[in-house]
């Protein structure tokens, strides 16, 4: 599948290549939010029921075959931003739902990429509820996706980290090597998200081998190209 999109559309900010992320304001059509929330709740699975138990301070949901979720993962702005980062054909590797419970969600700053020296994956958080510092929003450390940042200490990374904030329908998309992490959900307010991962084609077998652990059933056959 090929696509064309303007990443300079109103509502986006941050320089994707320089800072390593983009926050697409209102990236999800407003009338999709209710169906996406319903998909999250229908797909919720208690932590102990997953093949590999999940952290009890989070709610996790199986959402990968829901039609509206699949539409979100194919939004032109998301695909265009992913192509801008990866610069080669890629596939939709993983989708699930996550929400920090009250008193949970705090994470150390970390990278999602399998090799911090290589740009192989892109992560996106699709927010289904308003998010901010009171309900566990994700913090990010701009520009730490670059190899030169690998020597940063934890304290140095935390010093430049910023906590995101916005509304349901916003999308935070970033190079998976960018340091990021959840914050504490102090208020207990809902903060449901879809976690989407795109990966270069050479990683497809690796993702196929972990499907059962992730309760994933969506096919990984579609390949996305640039315009």
N, C-alpha and C positions, 0 to 999 in steps of 0.2 A: 504494500500500500504506500502511495506517495502522498504528500501533503504540502500545502503552502500556508503560512500564517505570518502575521505581523506581530513580533514580540514587543514592538513599541506602542502597542495599543494602549489607550488610556486605562489606568488602574494598575499597570505593572510598574515595578520599580526595582532598583539595584541592577548593577551590571553583571549579567550572568557569567561572563568569562572572567572578569576581574574579581568580583566578590564571591562567585561560586554558587549563587542562588538567585531566584527571582520569586517575588510574591505576586501572584496574579489575582488582583482584586476582582471579586465577582466572576471568577472563571467558570463556575458552574451555573447554568441557567436556574433561576429561582424556583421554577416549577419542578425541578428535579430533586430538590432538597428533601421534601417529604418522602418520596419513594426511596431515596437513599437511606434515610433514617429508618424506614420500615425494613429495608433489606438488612441493615445492621442488626436491628433487634431480632429479626427472624433467624439470622445466622449466628447469634451469640451462642458460644459454647463455654461452659465453666472451665476454669483453668485445668482441673484434674482430668477432664475428658479428652484432652488433646493427646496424641501419641507421644509427644514430648511435652510434658507439663509446662504451662506458661506461668508467669509471675502472678501471684494472687492479688497484687495491687493494681492489676489492669483487667479490663474486660476485653476479650478477643472474639472476633466474629468471622465466620466463613461467608464470604460475599462474592467469590471470584466468578461465579457463573450468572450472577444477577444481570439482566439486560441493561438496566440503567447504569450500574457500576461499569459494565463493559463500554458503554457509551462515553462515560467520563474519561476512561483511560485512552480514548481515541479523540479527545478534544484536540483540534488543530494546534492550539497554543501549547499544549503539553507535548505533543509530538515534535513540534518545531523546536522547542527549547531543548528537548532531549537530543535531537539531532545536532543542535548547535554544540552541545557538550561532547557527544560521542563521536561525531564526524564519520560515522559509518552505519551500515544497516544494523537494526536492533530488533528485539522482540519484547513482548510484554511478559516478564518473567514471574511476577508475583503480585498478588493483591490480597489484603485482608483488612479487617476492621479492628481498631484499637481505641481504648478509652481509659484514661487513668481514673481510678476510684478516688474518693475523698481520702486524703492522707497518703496517696500513692502517686506514682508517676515520676518521681525524681530519678534522673539518670546522670551518670558521668558523661562528659563530652566524649563522643566516640565517632568513628567512621563506619559507614555501611559497606564500603567497597571491599572486595576480597583481597585486593593488593593496593595499599596506599600509594604505591609508586606508579600505578597504571590507572587510566581513566576507562573503566569497563562497565560501570553501572550508574544509573541515575535514580534518585529517590524522589517521590512526591507525596506530600501529605495534603489530602483533600479534606478540608474542615467541614463538618456537618453541623456544627454549633459555633456560636461566638467563642472566641478564644483569647486568652490574655494571661498575665502573670498570676491571676487568682485561681485559675482552673487548670493549671498544668500545661500551658502553652510551650511549644518547643523553642529553645534558645539555639542560636547559631553563632559561630565564630567566623566572620567574613574573611575570605582569602586564604583560609586554612586548607583548601583543597589542593594547593600547590605543593609539590615535593619539598620545596624549601621550608615548609612549615612543620615538617616531621620532627624537628628538634625542639619544638615548643614544649615548655613544661606545662603541667596542668594549671598552675597558677597563671601563667602567661596567657594560656588559651581562655581561661575564665575571665580574665581582665578585659578581653576584647569581645566577649560574647554578648549578644543582644537577644532579648526575649521578644518573640513575635506577638502580634495582636491583630485581631480583625474579626470578620463576620463569617457566618455560615456561607459556603460557596467560594471562599478564598482558597487558593492553592499555593502551597509552598513547595517549589521544585528546586532541587539542588544536586550538584555533583555529589555522588555518594561518598567521596573522600573528604567532604567538608565536615569539620567537627560540629556536632550538634548533640542535643540531648533534651529530654523532657524535663519539665519542672514540676514541683509539688502542686497537686490539686488541693489547695487549701479550702476552697469554698464548697467543693463537692458538686458544683454545677456541671452539667453535661459537657463533655468535650470529646465527642465522637469524631473519629477521622478514618479515612481510607488511606492505608499505606500502599503505595504503588511502586513497583520496581521495574525498570526497563534495563535490559542488558544486551551486550554485544553478542552476536550469534555464536561465537566460540564457547560461550558459557551455557548454551542450551542443555547439553547433556547433564551438566552439573545440577541444573534446576530440575530437570526431569527425575533425577535420582533421589530427590528429597520431597517429591510430591506427597507421598503418603504421610510423612511427618508433618507436613503443612496442611493436610486435609484439602489439598488443591486438586481440582478436577478440570478446570478450564484448559483448553488446548493451547499449545505454545507454538503453533504452526505459522501464524501470520508474521510476516516480516515487514518492517516499516523502513522506508527509504526517504531521503530528502527530496525536495522539489526538483 
